[in-house]
Amino acid sequence: MKGQKMNRTVLTALAITSICIGVAVARPQGIGLGLMAGEPSGLSAKVWTGPHVALDAGLGYSYYSYWWPNQGQALQVHGDVLWHTRSLTQSPDGYLPLYIGLGARVKLANEGHENYPLRIGLRIPFGLEYVFASVPVGLFFELVPIFDLTPTTGPSGNSAIGFRYYFSGSSED
């Protein structure tokens, strides 16, 4: 009984260590450009500044006025600093980190939304991105809680799936 409990403890510790340490797999570097679909839909860019830190930006159009009725359809620009974990996979076929970030969003509403023509908010993106080792392409998914600061304060959000092509390829972790 005591031996089984110790074996489980050792196996759990090894599993956690392997997830945290990761292995040498391809990871993105350089500049990635692509498309995102969701809220908003449009262009996505990401610049890796280090092995686990990147800057991302988006320029898109928000179609989903029924999610946040006071905001309406609008042009959105956002930018974030993202911090990534090590890869969750041990496969040499790709790199799969989780990330969390902090950034800002500016939303410019269409005509007909005179009460809320401009919204500014803080973004906290949570996501993951799979970058293939064989081709410099990343697929991502993110959920983003937002706290609007103007013209009124309150919660809102974004979510998107998308892809980016990395022009500088990848390097070994």
N, C-alpha and C positions, 0 to 999 in steps of 0.2 A: 504494500500500500504506500509506504513512504517512498519507495523507489519510483513508483509510477508518478507520484506528485512531483518528484524532482525531475524526472524525464520531461513531463509537461512544461515545467518551468524553464528548463534548458531549451526545449524546442520553441517555446514562445519567445524567449530572449534571442535565439538565433533568427527567428522570423522577423522580429522587429529590427534587429541589427542589419539583416540583409536588405530590408526595405529602406532603411536610413542610409546605408552605405552605398547601395547601388553597385553597378558594375560598369566597366568601360564600354559604353555604347555611344553611338553617334549622337551628338547634341547640336542644336542649331547655333549659328553665329551669323553676324552680319545683319542685313536688312531683309525683312520679309514683307511682301505686298500681296494682298488678296481681297477676297470678298467675304462679307458676313451677311447672314439672313436671320431675321428675327426682329427684335426691337432695339435699335434701329436696323435697317437693311442698307448696305452700302459698301464702302471701301474700308479696308483694315490694313494697318501698317504696324510693324513691330521691329524694334532695333535692340539687339542684344548688346548690353554694355559690359557684361561679365558672364561667368559660367552660370550664375543663378539669378541674374538681374536683367530686366529688359524694360524698355519704354514702349508703350503701345498707344496708338491713336486710331480714331475712327471718324469717318464722315459719312453720315447716312440720313435716311429719311424715315421718320416714324409714321407708320400707317395706322397704328392701333389706338385710335381715339377712344374706343369703348373700354380699354383697360384703365385708362386714367382720363375720365371725361373732361376734366378741366384743362387738359393739355392740348388735345386735338392733334391733328397731323402737323408735323414740323420737321425742319432741318435740325439735325443734331451733330455737334462736334464734341468729341471727348478725348481725354488723354489720361494715361495712368502710368505709375511706376509699378512693376510686377516683380514679386519675389517668388522663385520657383524652388520646389523640393528636388531632390535627386530623382532619377527615373524610378518609376514604380515597377517597371518590367526588367527582367534580366536577359532579355532577348537582344541579340546583336542586330536585329532587324529594325529597331527603332528606339526612340526616347519618349517616355511618357511621364512628365512631371505634373504635379498639381501646382497651382499658383494662387496667390492672394495679392491684392494690390490696393493702391490708394490713388485717387485721381479726381478729376473734375469733369462736369458736363455743362455745356451751354446748348439750350434748345430754343430755336427761333420759330414761333408758331406761324401758320398760314393766316391769311386774312380771314376774318370772321371770329377770331379769338382775341379781340381787343383787350379783354380782361387779363389775359396771360400771354402777352406777345413774346416775352423773354423769360426763360427759366434757367437758373443757375443752381447746380447742386454738387454735392460731394459723392463720389462713387467709391464702392468697395467691391471690386470684382473678385469672384471665386471661380476658378476654372481648371481645365486640364487641356493639354495639347499633345497630340501624338505627332512626332516628327520622324519620317521614314529615314532609314540609314542609306537606302539605295538611291533615293531622289530627294532633293532639298525641298520637300513639301510638308507642311504641317496642317493637321486638322484640329480644330479647337471647338470647345463648348464652354460657355461661361454664363453664370448667373450674377447679377449685379444689383445689390441693394443700393438705393440712392436716397440721400437726404437733401431735399430741395431747400435752398436758402432764400431764393427770391422768386416770384413776388410774394409767395407765402411759404412758410416752412412746413415740412411734412415729408412722409416717405413716398417713394415711387420706386421704379426698378426698370432694369433692362435684362434681356437674355439674348444670346445669339449663338449660332453655330457658323462655322466658316472654315476657310482654308487660306494659307499663305504660301507663296513660293519664296524661298530664301535664296537671294542672289549670291551670297558668299559661301554657300554650301554648308557643310557641317564639320565638326572636329571631334576628336575622341575626348571623352570625359575622364 
